[in-house]
């Protein structure tokens, strides 16, 4: 990711409780033609699934998922925290997530019906998680 993405994500990450956010980046597979795209999606899916704990609640960022307002996200966050499991949020590559990844999800969340570049998705995701957390803490950031 470009440096500006790392800077932004690090800034929001510092505002969250210690060890609350961990970003694991999976390298993109090579894409040259239709067959290699399918192979890349499958390989990326295997790497994503290998990076999560079997006890984690898995949520896919998926354009066809459920859109949440920031308030609804804070309610989801409160619910996830009450369940006590770690949450793994999966962001697919440029061609989306593999069917295996989608089959492992308990929820699918749409950040927007817009097509967003991956660097921006990461920043929006981390900022919205911080905003949702700040609502739960009655922190003035959301105002």
N, C-alpha and C positions, 0 to 999 in steps of 0.2 A: 504494500500500500504506500501511496505517497506520504511524505513526511507530514503534510498538513492534516491527514487523516489520523495519524498516530498522535499528533499533538492534541487534536480535538478530543479523541477518545480517552487519552491519558488525563486530560483536564477533567472531564466528567467522571472518569473512574476514580480520581483522587477525592472527589466530593462524596462518593459512596462509602459505606463502611468498609473497613479493611477486609480483604479477601472475599468481597461480595461479587466482584466481576472478574472473570478470567476469559480472555479472548484466545482461541486456538485457531490459527489460520491453516487451512488445508491448501496445498498448492494445486493450481488448476492443471487438469490434464491437457495434453496436446490435442488440438482440433485442426484437422486439415480438410476433411471431407465428412459426409454424413455418417459413415461407419465409425470414424474416429470420434465424432461427437458423442455417439451412444456409448462407446467404450470409455470416453472421458467422464461422462455423467456417472456411469456405473462405478468407475474407480474412485471418483470423488465421493460417491455415496458410501463405499466401503470404508474409506478413510474417515469420513464423518462419524459413521456408526462405531468405528473402532475407538474414536476419541471420547465417546460418551460412556458413562457408567450405566449399567443395566438397571439401576434403581432410579436414574434420573427421569424426571418428567420431560418429555421431548416435545418441543413446539417448533413447527416449521414456519419460517417466514415464506408465505406463499400468496401470490397475487389473488388466487381464488379463495383464500382464507377469510376468516371473519375480520372485518374492520372494527377497531375499537377506538373510541375517543380516549383522550388522556385520562379522564375520570374512570372510564371502563377499564383501562389498562391498570390503573392503581387498584381497582377492585380485584382484577385478576392477580396482580402482584400480592395483595393481601391474602387471597385464597391460596396461592402457591406457597407463601410463607407458612400458612397454617398447616399445610399438608406435610411440611418438614423435609421434602425432597429437594435435591439440587435441580435446577432447571437448565436444560440444554436448548438453546435457541439455534436452529439450523438455518443458515443462509446458503442457498445454492449458488452454483456458478452461473455463467451467462445463459446457460440453457436450462436452469432450474435444478431441482433436486431429483434424485433417482426415485423410482417407484419403491425401492426397498426403504429408503429414508422416510418417504411419505407414509408407508405402512407402519413404521415404528412410532409415528407421532400420536400424541394424545390430543393435540390441538393444532390448528393451522391459523396463522394470524397474517392479515394483510396490512402492511404499513400504509399502502395507498394503491389506488387503481392505476396510478401513473407508473411508467417504467422509469426506475431510478438507477443511476450508476452505482455499482457496488461500493465504491468509497463513500458515497453519500449515504447509502443505506446503513452502513456501519455507524456513522456519526448520528444519524437520525435515531437509530435504535438505542444507542448508548444515552443520548440526550433524553429520549422519552422514558427510558428506564429510570434515569435520575429524576426526571420530573414526576413520574409516578411515585417513586420512593419519597420525594419531598412532600407530596400531598399526604402520604401516610404519616409523615413526621410533623405535619403542620408547619412545614418550613415555608417561608415567604417566596421561595423561588418561583412557584407556580403562578403567583399573582401577576 
